[in-house]
């Protein structure tokens, strides 16, 4: 056996050269360990572009470490064990490590695997907090223990004060903590003024190797590799940050909830995958946006809206994840049990909003937050899909999905499966919301105004069916009273007709995906 003081695990979503584990290592006594394993791509049926992103980013990071002369044990996909645990076991058999050190992983499952293997080999495990974030799980737990309701807004306000972000003499600049009401506007009939046609990082030789590996080892996985433009290095991620602040941040706030046919990017940052891989630091991204307000005069509503997503929502969902796992994974407050419709994996549906949102997801591994919350997520909620099934889809299909951020967003915010821990009410709406926020309905054979008939909109019909099914439970929710009063105006005959129509939508969507692993 080869003696090693400290085996430093660097996971695929921890590609930060400023990591305290790397900065404080002793190259004469410590080893960095990285591994590409098949298990991480099949644990959920992952999008091809997501697999390429991780492979390419990890290999680029590997090369930087080697250029710096740091000792590195790196296992490639085609030469290692099938699972993370087997690969780590093989290393611990060969290297007599005194310690195994890792930053807190992005999923409970991976942390459990590391703990189990270290225990098996009687190796001391040190789990360190990730200073990439503004807060730690311990910080959030303290916040949660002192409040009856753990709403994001108050967590966000506390962080604004703590880090003095967009603050002046202890008060929020502009007199408001958030400008959410100004950030919900749809586009005019002309559409977006200057739509952004995507980031363009052409694949280099390393990325091309990753693409070839994915086509070889994961040919039946969802998604297309026809175009791959995501940042896989820190330099590329910094370019994306600069371009966003310069060209799209000024219009981001106003139209962050808007959708438009065949326009997947619009004014969104496209930085979430780089943030979640740690190619970018959350603090530097927030600082860049804040400076854009002070130096370039970018509208406060745009800057605050963007910072709220990073400083507020991102930190908040991570706190929820680590505070309430592993029980959170099993939450199903609405007792939903339907299968995920097959078209979520193919995009083959006549419903234009779903075709657009899922189609671009399969093509790029990306959809913005309203497409996720109020199109794909809303339809699954209204249909009554098992929250675990839709969780696995989001985790596998999106380029930026790491479980700590994806699970609370889906289970809590999108599916209301946690019973209101995160959201104060279910985010349910008829097709009229999609009509108001997009031009999808113009080319759809279904009419968002109609809940019954051959051209009834599934969102509109299933919205009323959802209220009927959960009426007793929703009576306890003060924020649902207006919707329930509208429901009470329906006759028994109307209710029966809605339920009958809903069955046709549910039967059409109740198809198991036979190829799902």
N, C-alpha and C positions, 0 to 999 in steps of 0.2 A: 504493500500500500504506500501511496505517496502522501506524506504529511502536509496538511494545509491548515493554517490557523483559522481562516475565515473564508467560507464559500459564499460569495455574494451573488444572490440570484437577481438577475435583471429580467423582468418579464416583458412580454411584447408590448405592453402599454405603459412602459416606464423608460422610454428612450431619452433620458435627460442626462446630458453630460455634467450638469451641475448637481446631480443627485448627491446628497450627503454621503451615501454609501461609497460612491466612486471617488468623490473628492477627499474622503478621509481614509481611503484604503492604503495599505502598505504593500506595494507591488512585490516585495521580497517575501511576503508571508501569506498574502491573500490571493484568491482567484475569483475572477468574474465568471459567472455561469449563465449561458443563454441556450435555449433549445427550441427548435421548431418541431412541433409534434402534431400528428394527424388529429389527435383527439380534440384539439382546440378548434378544428374546422368542422367536425362532425358532431360535437356535443349538441349543437343546434345546426340545422342545415344551412350553412353559411353561404352568403352571396360570394361569387367568384371574385368580385372586386375587393371585397373585404379581406379575403384570404391573401390576395396579391398585395394589398396595402400592408398587412402585417409582415409578410415575408420580405418584401422589398425594404420597408423601413427598418426592420431588424437587421438585415444584411448591410444596409448602408451604415447603421450604427455600429455594427461589428467592425467594419473597415476603419471607422474613425478610432475606435478603441485600439485596434491593432497598430494604426499609424502612431498613436501616442505611446506605444510600447507597453501597454497594460496587459498583464497575463489574463488570457481569456480561454475558457472552455466553451466551444460553440458546436452544437449538434445541428446538422442540417436535416431537412425533412426526409431526404432520401437515404439517410444513413443512420438514423436513430430509432428509438423505440416508438411504438405507436401512441403511448400515453405519457403525460407529464410525470406521473408517479414512477413509471418504469425507468424513464430517462434519468430522473433524479436518483433513484435507487442505484442504477449502474454507476453513476458518478461517486456516490458515497461508498460504494464497494471498493472503488479504486483509490479514492482520496480520503485519507484519514482526517476529516475536517473536525476541528474543535468546536466551531460555531457554523451555523448557517444563518445568514442575515438577509432580510428582504424588506423592502418597503411594503406597506399594507397593499395587498393585491386589489384588483378591481372586482373580484367576485369572492363570495363566501366559499364557494366550492373549491377554488384554487387554494385559498388559505387552509381549508380543512385537509386538502391533499398534502400540502407542505408540512403541516403539523403532524399528520399521520406518519409520513415517511421519516421525519426527524425523530419521532418517538421510537419508531421501529429500529433505527440505528443508534439510539441513545445519544443523539447529537443535540446540543443546546440550540434552540431557535430564538433568534432575536427579530421581532417584527417592529420596524421603525415607522413612525408617521411620515407621510409624504408631504414635504413642505412646498410642493407645487400648489397646494390649496391654501386658501385663506384661513380655513378652520380645520379642526380635527373632529373625529367622531365624539371625542370626550366633550368638546365645546358644545356640540349640538345636544348631547344628552343632558347637559346642565340646562340648556335653553328649554328643552322639552319637559324637564322635571318641574319647571317653575311656571308652566302655563297649562290652562285647561285645554286650549286648542293650539296646535303647533302650526299656525299659518305662516306662510313664507314671508308675507309683507313685514311682519315684526322682526323676523330673523334678519331680513335684508336691511331694515332701518338700523338695527344694532351694528351691523357690519359697516354701513356707511359712516356711522359715528366713530366706530373703533378705528377705522383706517382713514378717516377724514377724506372721503371721496365725494366730490361734488357737494362739499359743505362750506359754509361761510358763517363764522361766529357761532358754531354749534347748531346751525339750522340748514336745511337743504337749500341749495341754490335754486332760485326760481319760486321758492315758497311751497313747493309740493314735493312729497317723497317719490311720487311716480307720475308719469305722464301717459298712463295706459290709455286713457280716454282719447288722447290725440294720436294713438298708434293703432287705430283699428279701421283706417279708411280703405275703401276699395279703390280700384283704378277707375278712371273715366271710361266711357265707351271706346275711346281710342286705345286703351290699354296702357302699359307702362311706357313712360317717356323715353327712357334709354335702357332697355333691358340688357342685362349682363349675360353674355353668351358663354360663360364658363371660364374656369381657370385652365391654364394650358401648360402643364408640366409634361412635356413629351417623355415617354419611357426611355430611360437609359439602358445600358446592357444588364445591369442588376435587376431592374424592373422587368425587362424582357425575359430574363431567366425565371423570375417569379411567375410571369404569365404562362410560360411554357410548362412549369411545374404544376400549376393549377389545372391546366388543360389535360395534363397527363394523369394526375392523381385524383382530381375532383371534376371529371367531365360532365357529370350529371347534376351538379349543383346549380342552383338558380342564378340568373343574372347573365349579363353579357360582358365580354372583354373586348368588344369592338373598339371601345375608346376607354382609356384609363389616363386621367389627368391629375390625380390627387397628389398632394405633397407627400414625399417620403423622406425628406431630409429637413433639418432645421433651417437651412438656407432657403429652401423652397417655401417652408411655412412662414418665414419672416417676410418673404416677398408677397405672399397672400395677405398677410396682416397689413402691410403697407398699402397694397392695392385696395383692400376693403376700406380702410380709413380714408383714402384719397378719393375713391370714386363711388362707393356705394353707401357708406355710412350716412352721408347727408340725407339720403332718401329712405334709409332703412326704417326709421321710426314710423313715419307716416303710413307706410305700406307693408309693415312686417306681417300682417295677417292676410294680406291680399293674395289671390291666386289668379293665374292666367294660363290659358291653353297653350301647350307647347313651349312654355317658359319655365323651366325648372329652377333657374338660379335667382332671377329677379335681383333684389337688393340685399340678399342675405350674405352673411360673412363667409360661409364655407370653411370655417376655421375649427369646427367641433372635432373633426377627426384628428387634426394636429394637436389640439388641446388635450384630447383624451389619450393620445400616444405620448404626450409630454414633449413633443417637438416644440411646442410653445408653452410658456408659463402663464397661468391665469392672471397673475399679478402684472406681467408685462403687457398683456392684452388689455386689461382694464386701464392701465396707465396710458397706453397709446390712445385709447378712446377718450379718456379724460383730457389729455393734452390737446386732442383735436378740438375740443370745445373751447379751451382757454386760448389756444394759439391760432386756430383756423376759423373759429367762430361757427363751427358746425352746430346746427340746432340742438338745443338742450334736450328736447323731447327724443331726438334720435340717439344721442349719446346716452342719456339716462336709460332709455329702453334697452339698448344693447348691454350696458353695464349691469342692468337688473338681471339679464339672462345669465351672466357669468358670475357676478358677485352674489346675486340673490338666488336664482333658481338652481343653478348648478351646485352651489355649496349646500343648499337646502336639501335637494334630493339625495345627495351623498350622506348627509346626516340621517335622513329617514332610513336609508338602506342599512347602514351599520348599526343603527339603534334598534331596529325591529326585525332584522334577520336573525335566524333563518325562518322564523314563523311567517314572515311577510310573504314569502314565496307561495304559501298555501292559502293566502287570503282569497275569499270568494263570497263576499257579503251578499251578492245578488243571486247566489246559487246558479250561476250560468254554466251550461253544460254542452252547448251546441258545438259542432265541429267548425273549424275555420274553412270557409268556402275555398274550393280549389282554385278559383281565379286569383286569389291572393298570390299564388305561385306562378301564374301564367299571364295575368293581366287581361285575359280574354273575357270581357264582360261588355254588355251594351251600355252600362251606366257610365256616362262620360267622366264624371268626377273621379270615380274609382279607376277607370281605365287610364286616365291621365296620371293620377297619383301613383298607382301601382306600376304603370308602364315606365315612368321615369325612374322609379325605384329599381326596377329590374335592369334598366339600362345603365344607371349611374350609381346605384346603391344609396340614393339620396332623395329625400323629400323634406320640405321645410316643416316647421312645427305645427302649423295649422293644417296642412295636408295630413299630417300624422294624427293630430288630435281630433279634427273636425271632419275628416273624410274616412280614412282607413280605420281609425280608432272608433269613431262614432258609429260606423256601420257595424263593426264587431260588437259594440256595446248594445245597440238596438236589436241586433240579431240574437243576442244572448250567448255569444261565443265564450267557451271556457277561458278564463283569464290566463291560464297557463299556456294554452295553445296560441293565443295572440301574443303573449310575452315571448314565446320561442320564435315566433315569426319576426317580431321587431329585433330581437337580439341577433338573429341570424342574417337578416336581410339588409340592415343599415350599416353603412360604412363607419359610422361613429358610435355604434352601439357597444358599450361595455356595460356589464350588468349593473354596476352601482348606480349608473345614471339612467339606464333603460328601464329597469324593473319598477322603480317607484313612479316614473312617468307613465308607464303603461298600466300597472296594477292600481295605482292610486288616482292619478290625474285623469287618465283616459277611460278606464273601465270601472271606476268607483268600487273596485273589489275590496278595498280596505275599509269600506263602510263610512268614509268621511274623515279618515285620519288626516289626509292631505287636502282634499277638496271639500268645500262646504256644501256642494251639491253635485249631482251627476251632470256632466257636460253633455246634455241632450238638446237636440234642435231638429227642426224639420228641414226639408230640402231648401226652404226659403233662405236659410242662412248661407248655404253654398251658392245659391243664386245671387245673393247680395254681395258676396265677397269674391266672385269669380265670373268668368264668361262660360263656364263649363255647361251650364244648363241650356245654352243657346243651341248646342248641337247634340243634345241628348234626346232620345225618343220619349223620355219620361218627363212629366210636368210637375215641378215642385209645388204647385198650387193644389195638386190633387192627392188625396189619400186613398181613393177608391177608383176602380175602373182599369181598363187595359193599359192606359198611359199613366197610371198612378206612380208617383215617385216612391221608391222603396224607403227612402229616409223619412218622408212625410208619413207614410202609412205606419212604418215600424216605430216612429216616435210616439204615435198615439197608442199603439199596441204595448210599447214599453210602459207608458203611464198606467194603462189598464192593468198590466201584469203586476206592477209594483206599487199600486195605489196605496195599499195599507201601510207599507213601509215608508213611503214618501210623505205620508201625512204628518210624520214626526219632524219633517225637515221644513223649517220656516221659509227657506229660500225657494221652495217648490210650491208654495201655496197658490200663486197666481196661475201656474200651469195646471194645478189640480182643480181650480175653480173653472177653468176652461174645459177640462175633462168632464166635470159634473154637468155641463150643459148638454152633453151628448145623451141621446136616448139609448135605451137598451138595444134597440134595433141598429143604431149606429155602431155601437160597441161590437155587436155580433158581426156586422159587416166588416169592420176593421180587423177583427181577429181572423175572420175567414180569409181576407185578402193577405194578411200577414203570413198565414200558413203557406201560401203559394211562394212568397219570397224566401221563407225559411226552407221549404222543400227544395227550391232551386239552388240554394246555397249549401245544403247539407250533403256535401260530397267529400269524402275523405281523400287526402292526398296520398296515394299509394306509394309514391316514390320518396316520401319523407322518411329520413333515417332516424 
